[in-house]
Amino acid sequence: MDKQLLAQGVRKMAITLVLMFTGPTFVFQAFKNEGHPWYYFVLSIGLLMCIFAIIQGFLGIKKIVDAILGKKQGT
């Protein structure tokens, strides 16, 4: 088992956990204040956080699996 790769995967999952809560919070706050001039900015930041959380989650799980099972030959 590659401990350094496992640590990187756990770090990515920690970032994912933070973004999984902050992204929807930003989106909720944006929808709550639709008349505000910064509505589209806050909504786009929230949506980007949600998308980034999904991507980080997949990459984190991939790193953890690679650390536990070992990397494939040729990749």
N, C-alpha and C positions, 0 to 999 in steps of 0.2 A: 504494500500500500504506500502510495506517494503522499507523505504528510504535507508537503508544501502545496501540492495541487489541491488536497483536501481543504487546507486552510484558505486558499483562494476561493474555492467553491462556497465555503461557509461564509466568507466575507461578502461574496456576491448575494448570497441568500439574505444576509443581514440588511444589505442595501435594499433588496427587494421588499423585505418586511416593512422598512420605513416608508418606501414609496407606495406600498399597497394601502397605507393609511393616509398619507399626505395628499396623494393624487385625488382620490374621491372627496376628500375634505375641500380641496380647492374647487372641484367641480360643483359640489353642493353650495359652497359660498357664492360661486359665480351665479348659479341659478336662483339663489335667494336674492341677489341684488341685480336683477336684469336691467334696471334703469340706470345703473351706475356707468360713468364713462369708461371705466376700466374693465367692463364686463367681458369683452372678447379676449382681452389680454389674460385675465385670470382664468377664463375658461380654457384657453389654448394651453396655458402652463399646466393646468390640471390634467388635461387630456394627454399632453406629452409625458407627464409623470406616470400616468397609468400605462401608456404604451411602453415606456422605458422599464416599468416594473415587470411587465410581462416578458420583455426581452431578457432582462437581468435574471428573472426566475428560470427561464429555459437554459441560459448559459451557466447559471450556478448549479442546476441539477446535472447538466452535462459534465461539468468539472468534477462534481462529487462522484458521479458514476465512473468517470475515467480514473479518478484517484483510487477508488475501491477495486474496480475490475481490471484496471490497467488499460493503457492506450492501445488502439488497434495498430497493426503494422501498416505503414504507408500513409498514416494521417498525422 
